[in-house]
Amino acid sequence: MAQTITLTASDSFKLGAYRADPAGKPKGAIVVIQEIFGVNSHIRNVCDRFAAEGYTAIAPAIFDRIEPNFQSGYSPEEVAVARKFVANPDWTAMLRDVQAAIDAAKTVGPVGIIGFCLGGSVAYAAATKLSGLKAAVGYYGGAIVRFADDKPQVPTQLHFGEKDSGIPQTDVEAIRAKRPEVEIFVYPGAQHGFGCDERASYDKPSSDLAWQRSLAFFAGHLK
C-alpha cells in the first residue's frame, strides 16, 4: 500500500513524502533519499521494492522548501533544471527534513536509510549527524568525499561506479582511506546513476548486485 503523507520538521516546516507499506507486519523501515530529480517514479519504485521485501519505506521530498512537489525525468533539459536545486545546497535544512522522516519511520521498527546521487551524500551525512538510525547505504554520492572526516555513527555501506564521470576513483580511495570501517563497493564499467533503470547509464548487472548487497546489509543491521 502506497500513499502520500505529510511530515513536520523540527522547525515546523511541513513537507510531503511518499510512503509504501508491506502487506504484512514490517521488518523495519527504510528512509529513501532522492536524487536531484525529486521523489519521482524511480524513487517511488525503490520504495515499492522495499515494501515488497517487507519494509515500510518513506521518501521525504527534501526539495519542498525550494519548490513543493518538484519531480523530474532524466532528459538533458530536465537534468539542467534539476541541477539548480543543488547549486548551493542547504545541507542543514535537508537533514532536518530527513530527521522528520526517520522520526516517522521509528514507529514501525528499526530504521535504515538509503540514498542515490545527492541522496547518497545526504544518507552519509545522516549517518554521521542524525539520530534514530541503525544502518546507512549510499549510492554514488558525490559530496561524500567532503564529509569523509565525519565518522558514521551506524554501519554504513557505499556503492560507486568505476566510470562515474563526476566521482573520480581518487575520491573513492580517499573515502576508503579515511573511513576503513565503511563497506565500499566499486562496480567495474558502471557510470553515475547505474542503479536507476530510467537513466541511460543504467547497468542492470551492477544494479542487481548492489541491490542484493543493500538488502543483505539492512537485513543484518535492522534487528
C-alpha positions as CSV (number, residue, x, y, z in Angstrom):
1,M,0.0,0.0,0.0
2,A,1.4,3.4,-1.0
3,Q,0.3,6.9,-0.1
4,T,1.4,10.5,0.1
5,I,1.9,11.7,3.6
6,T,3.0,15.0,5.3
7,L,6.0,15.2,7.6
8,T,6.7,18.0,10.1
9,A,10.3,19.0,10.6
10,S,11.7,20.4,13.9
11,D,11.3,24.0,12.7
12,S,7.6,23.2,12.0
13,F,8.1,23.1,8.2
14,K,5.7,20.7,6.6
15,L,7.0,18.6,3.7
16,G,5.5,15.8,1.6
17,A,6.7,12.2,1.5
18,Y,5.9,9.0,-0.3
19,R,5.2,6.0,1.9
20,A,4.9,2.4,0.9
21,D,4.0,-0.3,3.4
22,P,4.3,-4.1,3.1
23,A,1.4,-6.4,3.1
24,G,2.2,-7.9,6.5
25,K,4.0,-6.7,9.6
26,P,7.0,-4.6,8.7
27,K,10.5,-6.0,9.4
28,G,11.6,-2.4,9.9
29,A,11.7,0.9,7.9
30,I,13.9,2.4,5.2
31,V,14.1,6.1,4.6
32,V,14.8,6.6,0.9
33,I,16.5,9.8,-0.2
34,Q,16.0,11.2,-3.7
35,E,18.4,12.2,-6.4
36,I,18.2,15.8,-7.7
37,F,15.1,14.8,-9.6
38,G,12.7,14.8,-6.6
39,V,10.5,12.0,-5.4
40,N,9.9,10.8,-8.9
41,S,8.8,7.5,-10.4
42,H,12.3,6.0,-9.8
43,I,12.3,6.9,-6.1
44,R,8.7,5.7,-5.6
45,N,9.6,2.4,-7.3
46,V,12.6,2.0,-4.9
47,C,10.1,2.5,-2.0
48,D,7.7,0.0,-3.5
49,R,10.5,-2.6,-3.9
50,F,11.4,-2.2,-0.2
51,A,7.8,-2.7,0.7
52,A,7.8,-5.9,-1.4
53,E,10.8,-7.0,0.7
54,G,8.8,-6.4,4.0
55,Y,9.9,-2.9,4.9
56,T,8.0,0.3,5.3
57,A,9.7,2.9,3.1
58,I,9.4,6.7,3.4
59,A,10.9,9.1,0.8
60,P,10.8,12.7,2.1
61,A,10.5,15.4,-0.5
62,I,13.7,17.3,0.5
63,F,13.2,20.0,-2.2
64,D,9.8,21.0,-0.8
65,R,11.4,24.0,0.9
66,I,12.5,25.3,-2.6
67,E,9.8,24.0,-4.9
68,P,7.0,21.9,-3.4
69,N,6.2,18.6,-5.3
70,F,9.1,19.0,-7.7
71,Q,9.6,15.9,-9.9
72,S,11.8,15.5,-12.9
73,G,12.8,12.9,-15.6
74,Y,16.3,12.4,-17.0
75,S,16.5,14.2,-20.3
76,P,19.4,16.7,-20.7
77,E,16.9,19.6,-20.4
78,E,15.4,18.2,-17.2
79,V,18.9,17.5,-15.7
80,A,19.9,21.1,-16.4
81,V,16.8,22.3,-14.5
82,A,17.3,19.9,-11.6
83,R,20.9,21.0,-11.1
84,K,19.7,24.4,-9.9
85,F,18.5,22.9,-6.7
86,V,22.0,21.8,-5.7
87,A,24.0,24.8,-6.8
88,N,24.2,25.8,-3.2
89,P,22.6,23.0,-1.2
90,D,21.3,23.7,2.3
91,W,22.5,20.5,4.0
92,T,21.2,21.6,7.4
93,A,17.7,22.0,6.1
94,M,17.8,18.7,4.1
95,L,19.0,16.9,7.2
96,R,16.3,18.5,9.3
97,D,13.7,17.1,6.9
98,V,15.4,13.7,6.8
99,Q,15.2,13.6,10.6
100,A,11.5,14.1,10.3
101,A,11.2,11.1,8.1
102,I,13.4,9.0,10.5
103,D,11.1,10.0,13.4
104,A,8.0,9.0,11.4
105,A,9.6,5.7,10.5
106,K,10.7,4.8,14.0
107,T,7.1,4.0,15.0
108,V,7.4,0.9,12.6
109,G,10.7,-0.6,14.0
110,P,14.4,-0.2,13.4
111,V,15.3,2.3,10.7
112,G,17.8,2.3,7.9
113,I,18.5,5.0,5.3
114,I,19.4,4.7,1.6
115,G,20.1,7.5,-0.9
116,F,21.0,7.9,-4.5
117,C,23.2,10.6,-6.1
118,L,22.5,13.7,-4.0
119,G,20.6,11.4,-1.7
120,G,23.7,9.2,-1.3
121,S,25.6,12.1,0.1
122,V,22.6,13.0,2.3
123,A,22.4,9.4,3.6
124,Y,26.1,9.5,4.6
125,A,25.7,12.9,6.3
126,A,22.6,11.5,8.1
127,A,24.7,8.5,9.3
128,T,27.2,11.0,10.9
129,K,24.8,13.6,12.3
130,L,21.2,12.3,12.8
131,S,19.6,10.1,15.5
132,G,17.4,7.0,15.2
133,L,19.2,5.1,12.5
134,K,20.6,1.6,12.6
135,A,22.3,1.5,9.2
136,A,23.0,3.6,6.1
137,V,23.6,2.9,2.4
138,G,24.7,5.5,-0.2
139,Y,24.8,5.2,-3.9
140,Y,27.2,7.4,-5.9
141,G,27.1,10.4,-3.6
142,G,29.5,13.0,-5.0
143,A,29.8,15.0,-1.8
144,I,30.7,12.1,0.5
145,V,34.4,12.7,0.0
146,R,33.9,16.2,1.5
147,F,32.2,14.6,4.6
148,A,34.6,11.8,5.0
149,D,36.3,13.2,8.1
150,D,33.0,12.7,9.9
151,K,32.6,9.2,11.2
152,P,29.3,7.4,10.7
153,Q,27.5,6.5,14.0
154,V,26.0,3.4,12.4
155,P,27.2,0.7,10.0
156,T,27.5,2.3,6.5
157,Q,27.8,0.8,3.0
158,L,28.6,2.8,-0.1
159,H,28.3,2.0,-3.8
160,F,30.2,3.7,-6.7
161,G,30.5,3.2,-10.4
162,E,34.1,2.8,-11.7
163,K,33.4,5.1,-14.7
164,D,31.4,7.8,-12.8
165,S,32.4,11.0,-14.6
166,G,31.5,13.0,-11.5
167,I,33.2,10.9,-8.9
168,P,36.8,10.0,-9.7
169,Q,38.3,6.9,-8.2
170,T,40.7,9.1,-6.3
171,D,37.7,10.3,-4.3
172,V,36.6,6.8,-3.6
173,E,40.1,5.9,-2.4
174,A,40.2,9.0,-0.2
175,I,37.0,7.9,1.4
176,R,38.3,4.4,1.8
177,A,41.5,5.7,3.5
178,K,39.7,7.9,5.9
179,R,36.8,5.5,6.7
180,P,38.2,2.0,6.7
181,E,35.2,0.9,8.8
182,V,32.8,1.8,5.9
183,E,32.0,-1.0,3.4
184,I,32.7,0.3,-0.1
185,F,31.9,-1.4,-3.4
186,V,33.0,-0.2,-6.8
187,Y,31.3,-1.6,-9.9
188,P,33.5,-2.2,-12.9
189,G,32.5,-0.2,-16.0
190,A,29.4,1.3,-14.3
191,Q,28.6,5.0,-14.6
192,H,26.9,7.5,-12.4
193,G,23.2,6.6,-11.9
194,F,23.8,2.9,-12.7
195,G,21.2,1.9,-10.2
196,C,18.3,3.7,-12.0
197,D,16.5,1.8,-14.7
198,E,15.1,5.1,-16.1
199,R,18.6,6.5,-16.9
200,A,20.7,5.9,-20.0
201,S,23.6,4.9,-17.6
202,Y,21.6,2.1,-16.1
203,D,23.7,-1.1,-15.7
204,K,21.5,-4.0,-14.7
205,P,24.1,-6.4,-13.5
206,S,25.7,-3.8,-11.3
207,S,22.3,-2.5,-10.1
208,D,21.1,-6.0,-9.3
209,L,24.3,-6.8,-7.3
210,A,24.2,-3.5,-5.4
211,W,20.5,-4.1,-4.6
212,Q,21.2,-7.5,-3.2
213,R,24.1,-6.2,-1.1
214,S,21.9,-3.4,0.2
215,L,19.2,-5.8,1.2
216,A,21.6,-8.1,2.9
217,F,23.2,-5.2,4.7
218,F,19.8,-4.0,6.0
219,A,18.8,-7.5,7.0
220,G,21.9,-7.8,9.0
221,H,21.5,-4.5,10.9
222,L,17.8,-3.7,11.2
223,K,17.1,-6.0,14.1
